[in-house]
Amino acid sequence: VSPWGLYQMSGNVFEWCQDWYDSDAYNRYKAGNLTSPANVGLGRVLRGGSWYLSDEGFFRCAYRNGSYPPAGRYDRSGFRLFRSLTP
């Protein structure tokens, strides 16, 4: 459990995100532009950690990658379902 009460934020698979990967996204966010990247590449953002890599840098919830196309299938990527507790 994280200090914010979140469970299982690192573990079995990288998780697909809605955003397209843009290596310059964080620079735009720091400048105040919080719009999601347009389709600027072939891959969507993958976040989280995965067991298959031996480097501990990949096994953390802040890890971010964008080199995998969304049509691909991998034993190390998935997605997390969620919904708001309030309507």
C-alpha beads as a LAMMPS data file, in Angstrom:
LAMMPS data file: protein, C-alpha beads

87 atoms
86 bonds

1 atom types
1 bond types

-500.0 500.0 xlo xhi
-500.0 500.0 ylo yhi
-500.0 500.0 zlo zhi

Masses

1 110.0

Atoms # bond

1 1 1 0.000 0.000 0.000
2 1 1 1.358 3.412 -0.956
3 1 1 1.290 6.404 1.420
4 1 1 -1.844 7.529 -0.470
5 1 1 -3.727 4.267 0.120
6 1 1 -3.233 2.862 -3.402
7 1 1 -2.738 -0.866 -3.802
8 1 1 -0.705 -2.875 -6.311
9 1 1 0.740 -0.005 -8.330
10 1 1 3.757 -2.039 -9.382
11 1 1 3.912 -5.645 -10.266
12 1 1 2.860 -8.010 -12.957
13 1 1 2.470 -6.016 -16.162
14 1 1 2.961 -2.681 -17.846
15 1 1 -0.400 -0.956 -18.208
16 1 1 -1.647 0.709 -21.391
17 1 1 -2.588 4.382 -21.079
18 1 1 -4.854 6.442 -23.294
19 1 1 -2.147 8.921 -24.310
20 1 1 0.025 8.507 -27.365
21 1 1 3.702 8.514 -26.484
22 1 1 5.445 11.842 -26.981
23 1 1 8.979 12.178 -25.624
24 1 1 8.438 15.937 -25.194
25 1 1 5.175 15.630 -23.233
26 1 1 6.652 16.402 -19.807
27 1 1 8.284 19.577 -21.098
28 1 1 4.882 20.759 -22.350
29 1 1 3.236 19.805 -19.043
30 1 1 5.850 21.801 -17.085
31 1 1 5.106 24.814 -19.295
32 1 1 1.407 24.565 -18.382
33 1 1 0.121 22.853 -21.546
34 1 1 -1.727 19.825 -20.142
35 1 1 -3.364 18.675 -23.366
36 1 1 -2.827 15.050 -24.300
37 1 1 -0.446 14.385 -27.178
38 1 1 -1.989 13.886 -30.601
39 1 1 -1.176 10.721 -32.508
40 1 1 2.477 11.623 -32.890
41 1 1 3.933 8.143 -33.028
42 1 1 3.245 4.485 -33.305
43 1 1 2.932 3.688 -29.627
44 1 1 0.741 4.528 -26.712
45 1 1 2.160 5.097 -23.267
46 1 1 2.842 2.046 -21.134
47 1 1 3.244 2.632 -17.399
48 1 1 4.146 0.579 -14.396
49 1 1 6.521 -2.270 -13.854
50 1 1 6.884 -5.740 -15.202
51 1 1 8.416 -8.887 -13.797
52 1 1 10.110 -9.919 -17.024
53 1 1 12.871 -7.299 -16.884
54 1 1 15.809 -7.752 -14.511
55 1 1 16.600 -4.026 -14.156
56 1 1 14.863 -2.594 -11.068
57 1 1 14.327 0.697 -12.943
58 1 1 11.544 -1.008 -14.923
59 1 1 9.822 -2.313 -11.797
60 1 1 8.258 0.891 -10.502
61 1 1 4.933 2.627 -11.087
62 1 1 6.616 5.769 -12.489
63 1 1 8.214 3.870 -15.381
64 1 1 6.952 5.198 -18.747
65 1 1 7.495 3.749 -22.205
66 1 1 5.909 4.279 -25.600
67 1 1 7.557 1.944 -28.045
68 1 1 4.765 -0.616 -28.377
69 1 1 1.896 -0.212 -30.867
70 1 1 -1.589 -0.701 -29.372
71 1 1 -2.393 -3.486 -31.843
72 1 1 0.435 -5.601 -30.410
73 1 1 -0.045 -8.367 -27.868
74 1 1 2.550 -8.992 -25.208
75 1 1 2.693 -11.205 -22.156
76 1 1 3.987 -8.256 -20.147
77 1 1 1.336 -5.607 -20.895
78 1 1 -2.291 -5.203 -19.904
79 1 1 -4.700 -2.588 -18.642
80 1 1 -6.405 -1.669 -15.398
81 1 1 -10.145 -1.114 -15.206
82 1 1 -11.528 1.478 -12.858
83 1 1 -14.570 3.585 -12.238
84 1 1 -15.425 6.551 -10.109
85 1 1 -17.064 5.909 -6.747
86 1 1 -19.317 8.913 -7.288
87 1 1 -21.700 9.238 -10.240

Bonds

1 1 1 2
2 1 2 3
3 1 3 4
4 1 4 5
5 1 5 6
6 1 6 7
7 1 7 8
8 1 8 9
9 1 9 10
10 1 10 11
11 1 11 12
12 1 12 13
13 1 13 14
14 1 14 15
15 1 15 16
16 1 16 17
17 1 17 18
18 1 18 19
19 1 19 20
20 1 20 21
21 1 21 22
22 1 22 23
23 1 23 24
24 1 24 25
25 1 25 26
26 1 26 27
27 1 27 28
28 1 28 29
29 1 29 30
30 1 30 31
31 1 31 32
32 1 32 33
33 1 33 34
34 1 34 35
35 1 35 36
36 1 36 37
37 1 37 38
38 1 38 39
39 1 39 40
40 1 40 41
41 1 41 42
42 1 42 43
43 1 43 44
44 1 44 45
45 1 45 46
46 1 46 47
47 1 47 48
48 1 48 49
49 1 49 50
50 1 50 51
51 1 51 52
52 1 52 53
53 1 53 54
54 1 54 55
55 1 55 56
56 1 56 57
57 1 57 58
58 1 58 59
59 1 59 60
60 1 60 61
61 1 61 62
62 1 62 63
63 1 63 64
64 1 64 65
65 1 65 66
66 1 66 67
67 1 67 68
68 1 68 69
69 1 69 70
70 1 70 71
71 1 71 72
72 1 72 73
73 1 73 74
74 1 74 75
75 1 75 76
76 1 76 77
77 1 77 78
78 1 78 79
79 1 79 80
80 1 80 81
81 1 81 82
82 1 82 83
83 1 83 84
84 1 84 85
85 1 85 86
86 1 86 87
